[in-house]
Amino acid sequence: MDALDSKGLPIIVNDSDPLMAPGMTAHMLMSIPNSGHYRSINTFDLCELQSAGGHLSAVRTRLFFWAAWPVKGREPVAESFLERLADSWMAHMSVVTGA
């Protein structure tokens, strides 16, 4: 596969920052591709966690939001890949947290 055929997928994880609600985060992320930079980004993936200790290593962490936003005018990352990624992340977090 040629590098020009690759698709960019930044994964942003918010760990319990109440100021970064999903809508606000999406709004900020969508301005990045329109800046003329980062032409290789096709889709943004946002994962938000809520944890007892306020950090990823907290014992009682649980996933409460996962979403992908395609960049307008660009071919998105394959939905099947995004689904496998989300399923794998959730499976990993359930092992880590015991939930």
MILONU-537209 format. One record per atom (N, C-alpha, C): chain; atom name; x, y, z. Coordinates in pm, whole numbers, plus 50000, padded with zeros to 5 digits. Example, Ala and Ser with C-alpha at 12.3 -4.5 7.8 and 13.67 -1.06 7.14 Angstrom:
2
A|N|51319|49431|50780
A|CA|51230|49550|50780
A|C|51320|49670|50780
A|N|51285|49775|50708
A|CA|51367|49894|50714
A|C|51290|50003|50787
! end
This chain:
99
A|N|50084|49882|50000
A|CA|50000|50000|50000
A|C|50089|50124|50000
A|N|50056|50217|49919
A|CA|50127|50344|49911
A|C|50091|50429|50033
A|N|50186|50507|50081
A|CA|50162|50593|50198
A|C|50047|50690|50171
A|N|50027|50727|50047
A|CA|49918|50818|50015
A|C|49782|50752|50030
A|N|49778|50618|50031
A|CA|49654|50546|50049
A|C|49621|50523|50197
A|N|49714|50553|50284
A|CA|49693|50532|50427
A|C|49591|50632|50481
A|N|49527|50593|50590
A|CA|49429|50680|50654
A|C|49477|50711|50796
A|N|49463|50836|50836
A|CA|49504|50879|50969
A|C|49390|50866|51068
A|N|49423|50813|51186
A|CA|49323|50794|51292
A|C|49383|50834|51427
A|N|49380|50962|51463
A|CA|49424|50998|51597
A|C|49320|50947|51698
A|N|49369|50891|51807
A|CA|49282|50842|51914
A|C|49303|50933|52034
A|N|49198|51001|52074
A|CA|49206|51095|52185
A|C|49133|51033|52303
A|N|49202|51028|52417
A|CA|49143|50971|52539
A|C|49129|51082|52641
A|N|49008|51103|52689
A|CA|48982|51199|52796
A|C|48955|51119|52922
A|N|49036|51139|53021
A|CA|49021|51066|53147
A|C|48965|51157|53255
A|N|48834|51168|53257
A|CA|48762|51235|53366
A|C|48777|51387|53371
A|N|48809|51452|53261
A|CA|48814|51599|53262
A|C|48675|51650|53227
A|N|48600|51701|53325
A|CA|48462|51743|53300
A|C|48451|51862|53205
A|N|48557|51936|53185
A|CA|48553|52050|53094
A|C|48559|52008|52948
A|N|48597|51882|52923
A|CA|48610|51834|52786
A|C|48496|51738|52752
A|N|48376|51788|52753
A|CA|48260|51707|52715
A|C|48276|51662|52570
A|N|48215|51549|52533
A|CA|48231|51498|52396
A|C|48200|51601|52287
A|N|48095|51678|52303
A|CA|48060|51778|52201
A|C|48167|51885|52187
A|N|48220|51933|52300
A|CA|48325|52034|52299
A|C|48452|51978|52235
A|N|48487|51855|52271
A|CA|48606|51791|52216
A|C|48591|51776|52064
A|N|48476|51728|52020
A|CA|48451|51712|51876
A|C|48463|51846|51803
A|N|48408|51949|51862
A|CA|48415|52082|51800
A|C|48561|52127|51783
A|N|48642|52107|51887
A|CA|48783|52145|51879
A|C|48858|52060|51778
A|N|48830|51930|51775
A|CA|48900|51841|51684
A|C|48869|51872|51538
A|N|48746|51907|51509
A|CA|48706|51930|51370
A|C|48771|52054|51311
A|N|48822|52144|51395
A|CA|48890|52261|51340
A|C|49030|52227|51292
A|N|49087|52117|51336
A|CA|49224|52080|51299
A|C|49239|52053|51149
A|N|49155|51966|51089
A|CA|49174|51940|50945
A|C|49145|52063|50859
A|N|49059|52152|50906
A|CA|49026|52272|50829
A|C|49137|52376|50834
A|N|49238|52355|50918
A|CA|49347|52451|50931
A|C|49445|52442|50813
A|N|49432|52338|50731
A|CA|49524|52319|50619
A|C|49641|52230|50655
A|N|49653|52196|50781
A|CA|49757|52105|50828
A|C|49695|51967|50847
A|N|49777|51869|50866
A|CA|49730|51734|50900
A|C|49634|51678|50796
A|N|49673|51686|50671
A|CA|49588|51636|50562
A|C|49571|51485|50567
A|N|49653|51417|50646
A|CA|49643|51271|50651
A|C|49541|51221|50754
A|N|49475|51311|50825
A|CA|49374|51268|50921
A|C|49241|51248|50848
A|N|49188|51125|50860
A|CA|49060|51093|50796
A|C|48946|51083|50896
A|N|48977|51034|51015
A|CA|48876|51011|51118
A|C|48940|51038|51254
A|N|48863|51096|51343
A|CA|48905|51111|51483
A|C|48831|51009|51565
A|N|48899|50951|51662
A|CA|48838|50856|51753
A|C|48849|50913|51894
A|N|48738|50923|51964
A|CA|48736|50979|52098
A|C|48688|50874|52196
A|N|48766|50854|52300
A|CA|48732|50762|52407
A|C|48732|50844|52535
A|N|48623|50840|52609
A|CA|48618|50910|52737
A|C|48601|50809|52848
A|N|48678|50829|52953
A|CA|48675|50740|53068
A|C|48627|50816|53191
A|N|48564|50743|53276
A|CA|48530|50796|53407
A|C|48596|50703|53507
A|N|48680|50755|53591
A|CA|48751|50669|53683
A|C|48741|50719|53826
A|N|48751|50626|53919
A|CA|48741|50659|54061
A|C|48857|50748|54104
A|N|48974|50723|54050
A|CA|49092|50797|54093
A|C|49131|50911|54001
A|N|49060|50929|53890
A|CA|49089|51038|53800
A|C|49208|51014|53708
A|N|49250|50891|53693
A|CA|49358|50861|53599
A|C|49341|50719|53548
A|N|49408|50687|53439
A|CA|49387|50560|53371
A|C|49421|50439|53457
A|N|49508|50454|53554
A|CA|49547|50338|53634
A|C|49451|50313|53751
A|N|49347|50392|53761
A|CA|49252|50373|53871
A|C|49193|50233|53865
A|N|49171|50177|53979
A|CA|49121|50039|53986
A|C|48980|50028|53929
A|N|48897|50126|53955
A|CA|48757|50116|53912
A|C|48731|50208|53793
A|N|48799|50187|53684
A|CA|48779|50267|53564
A|C|48674|50201|53476
A|N|48590|50281|53416
A|CA|48493|50225|53323
A|C|48481|50315|53201
A|N|48464|50254|53087
A|CA|48446|50327|52962
A|C|48302|50376|52958
A|N|48283|50504|52927
A|CA|48145|50549|52914
A|C|48116|50621|52784
A|N|48214|50639|52699
A|CA|48186|50704|52571
A|C|48294|50665|52471
A|N|48254|50626|52352
A|CA|48347|50594|52243
A|C|48280|50639|52114
A|N|48346|50723|52039
A|CA|48286|50770|51914
A|C|48394|50800|51812
A|N|48357|50785|51687
A|CA|48447|50820|51576
A|C|48379|50927|51492
A|N|48457|51028|51455
A|CA|48406|51136|51370
A|C|48489|51141|51244
A|N|48428|51112|51128
A|CA|48502|51125|51003
A|C|48522|51273|50968
A|N|48630|51301|50899
A|CA|48658|51437|50854
A|C|48583|51458|50723
A|N|48506|51564|50717
A|CA|48424|51594|50598
A|C|48513|51605|50474
A|N|48471|51536|50369
A|CA|48542|51542|50242
A|C|48658|51444|50230
A|N|48677|51360|50332
A|CA|48785|51260|50327
A|C|48726|51122|50350
A|N|48786|51024|50286
A|CA|48738|50887|50304
A|C|48766|50843|50448
A|N|48661|50801|50520
A|CA|48681|50764|50661
A|C|48754|50631|50678
A|N|48807|50612|50796
A|CA|48865|50483|50833
A|C|48751|50381|50832
A|N|48780|50259|50790
A|CA|48677|50155|50778
A|C|48602|50133|50909
A|N|48472|50131|50900
A|CA|48386|50110|51018
A|C|48417|49977|51086
A|N|48446|49875|51007
A|CA|48476|49743|51066
A|C|48603|49750|51152
A|N|48702|49829|51109
A|CA|48823|49845|51189
A|C|48792|49920|51319
A|N|48713|50027|51309
A|CA|48678|50105|51428
A|C|48600|50021|51528
A|N|48511|49935|51478
A|CA|48435|49848|51567
A|C|48527|49747|51638
A|N|48620|49688|51564
A|CA|48715|49593|51626
A|C|48803|49664|51729
A|N|48844|49785|51698
A|CA|48926|49862|51790
A|C|48849|49891|51919
A|N|48726|49935|51907
A|CA|48643|49964|52025
A|C|48619|49837|52106
A|N|48586|49728|52040
A|CA|48563|49602|52111
A|C|48688|49555|52184
A|N|48804|49569|52120
A|CA|48929|49527|52183
A|C|48962|49615|52302
A|N|48941|49745|52289
A|CA|48967|49836|52401
A|C|48876|49803|52519
A|N|48749|49781|52493
A|CA|48656|49749|52601
A|C|48692|49617|52668
A|N|48732|49518|52588
A|CA|48772|49389|52644
A|C|48897|49406|52731
A|N|48993|49485|52683
A|CA|49114|49509|52761
A|C|49081|49581|52893
A|N|48997|49683|52886
A|CA|48963|49758|53007
A|C|48887|49671|53106
A|N|48807|49577|53059
A|CA|48734|49491|53152
A|C|48831|49397|53224
A|N|48937|49354|53156
A|CA|49040|49271|53221
A|C|49119|49353|53322
A|N|49158|49474|53281
A|CA|49237|49560|53369
A|C|49161|49598|53496
A|N|49033|49630|53478
A|CA|48954|49679|53592
A|C|48878|49570|53664
A|N|48863|49454|53602
A|CA|48783|49348|53662
A|C|48635|49374|53656
A|N|48595|49471|53576
A|CA|48453|49507|53565
A|C|48387|49432|53450
! end
